[in-house]
Amino acid sequence: MNIQINTTYKLYLFKLPALAVATLLLLVLFSTNVAAQDKTITLDEAIKLGLENSKVLKLSQSKIDQAVSEYNQAKDRALPTGSVSLTYDRAEIPANKLNFGSSTIYLPTGANAYLGIASLNETIFGGHKLKYAQESTNLLTQISRLDIVKDKDQITYDIINAYYNLYKVLQSIKVVQQNLTTIDEQIHQSQRFFEQGIVTKNDVLRFQLQRSNVELSGIDLESNRKIINYNLDILLGLPEATQLSINQINPANPAIAPLNNYIDTAMSYRQELAQLDLRNRIAETNIKDIQANTKPNLSASASGYYVDVSGNPLPKSGNFITPLTVGLTASWNFGALWTNKNKIAEARIQKDQVAINKGITIDNVKNEINQNYQNYLTALNKIKLLQTSIEQASENNNILASKYKSNIASATDRADAETLLYQAQINLELAKADAGLAYYTLLKSTGKLNK
């Protein structure tokens, strides 16, 4: 509700006390804020909003960034290493005389020395260990990217689940309100019949009791609505006081393919299976990396030295030398030929475990898809059955309404017919929502919820 102030009111506004003006302005702001807190949202809007504001996805993205950083670090380890240093030494020589028979050598009482070193080292061949390290970190990065896809699917499903639960509650509340209106009409009619002596007071009380029971259902539903609405606000990143409403939901997809089609799709799209394939490649790379321990290494180095024995750090002709060295180093830890065997055996066991784990995961995926597939079929069958039951309950209700007006049927029969129709209406709305949610659950189990 928005409060508008017309021109006439504006003229008198300045004549009001300051407190009254402040109060009026607060009322205007409050009413505007309340209006802003009501939001009708579609399922696509809810998913988009939830994914944009998801803290879980932001955390997953940071893990990807970390994995990319580790991959870049592995690439950096293949680059040459270099260092430079400058050292100053001051030596004091209190005992500076050396006797060699008839000869005596006198050393200076003190000496200065500057030593500068610049070196560059490059591994020419290291058994491909740097290459295998890069492959492993690259594969781990791909696993992290699949993690964010999996998290995105789970968040999307959580939003859909909460959305449909809110829809179910809102539809149930709507049915309750419709039935309360109908029961009020019946109470009014029974009271007239009672005044005319057509029915007893007990008949009136039965309708009133029926109304009380429906009101109790409404209280429970409203409590559930508030809980689901609050949770969905948090999930979507909306202000916690936002009251969400849903006009309608897309009907469940009636076309359903054979079970094997969904299983085949899951084998291609489930992130868990793709991750296990990557982990199998990591295990293979780990075996190669361990085997590389038995291979020789070859590295090259280049170094330059600056040696100055003067006290002045600035170079002066005749006071310093600059040796330059270039070298190749070949090394082989041949002890790894017999100490590496058990490490390789362990790495192969780990690879076998990945393969076994994939088989277990495939079985679990098949069971999950079959269960979701059967649940969806059941939900569709319930809708067909409930549509028939509503037609029957409506016809039964109309017949008993006519009989009650003609004083042929009792108030008990009339109230029971109303209750059956009311329950059938609620059950149909819940079944439609359950079917929609069951379809999305089946879609999620194939790995194609966001595709």
Steps between C-alpha positions, in 0.01 A plus 500: 500500500640839395396823673473799268483861616303731270561871455242605761662282766841638413378853577387399846805283566711796607240604757525167683729452801846364423426168675188447292687574180777256594244232585320547169825476305596181685162350411557585134849344504378194689212440262732534201748258660226247571386517138858441386522187712229316304637318196347272243772282353523240225709186525753624242537829688551315828771276350680795342486701822610208716800417281610864490490535879621153599782507754569133427574575135727788598694260723517245218632767264774585749601132502529509122715812523720318752532197270593725205760671717651163594510402132681823414747433781569154353572666164731748671710216639606418142660844460871561565599600852737784566656676795736785572689587819770737627697423817742724687753346742743679731778289648719611797829305535659564841764224455631582154852347496584157359844346538627253236851417618717788397212674324232704671175613337316797636127527430299820523330571829164533319343425162180584312323282247192541280350189341222535243329199342240488218375157393242352260387136511282305261387137516543349156360158583351396832312184408198711388406560864417866433279395208312250719456762774342735247268225372385414853425860598323558168277196563429621855394835354253321273362311801449832681309633199273196511448563872352841426270346237387243758447772762304706247271203429445440871422867570264512202321192629477643853339813356255293292416286802433802722306672220269203448452454874395865527264453207345193666437693821360805317266283295387315811431832672300612197291182513446554873375854436268378225358233726453743788292717267293200395454383861393850606229483237395161635493632857287793390265266315476253790422782741209606278381139486528481879294815539242344271506179703627293208826391670617466857754706689736203480505535121614861533769400749635237259569765237656725761719211618601433141599868465712480818687195366571675171621807692740280697643370174539858387698591814744213443537592134571865581770395746660278234474783245694737725777244556536412130476865394776599744728217385444590135577868570834393648569267209430775244688771690183708549410705810367261761166688525421453128165328454521280191205399289470269201236540234542160341754233425583328176314171476704182522631374170259218403739357239729250665767296324600140581707449815817405309500837322539680834770257613696550177473878541631476855802299385595795278406795722536405866785704647597227747578258218697761307698579815583134553629480142726796576616340825586185305721712273659659807576152635663406169708819509601425859634158393707662224629761745620232742659303216690818402696472828708225339613713208816714488492878519689755295525867585699799374634795697681825435662711772695821521717610797631834610788486754641829630757518780495878543312693764324702233191320365535678166704294249854627443735361241740249645301443823239249380451190286183371324505124443222367272389136507270288283416147599293190431397270783388142439370298794331167549353367820523135395393389848144585388513193275431280806347752744230619259319171435266514800415864432391406149299207638317735739426747218351219290281392792371857525420495128307174545306657788392785271369247247312308772356824636376592153319165475332562836403853393349373173285251695386775738415731208294228333309434825443871551367551146274196521352621831445853365355359178248286688412792730426718198279233341316460831447877524353513148268208577386672821401811304284294263337318790442819702347679203249218479440510877432876486241446230339233715522709817355805321209299365441342842516845662248647253260209554515529878469880483179457303374231737586711804306796363209264444544368854570151365862476618628568851744772599754227574484369143521855366807583714668172408453573129653844546795349688563240228499764227723729705751221562497393134572858389796530736633159398487592130694824549759319710525221243560750217780663697643161597502395134683817399757453774536129414577595140774742608634235739525254212665766285754575773593132532595496130737795548307724256312725741683814382554391139 
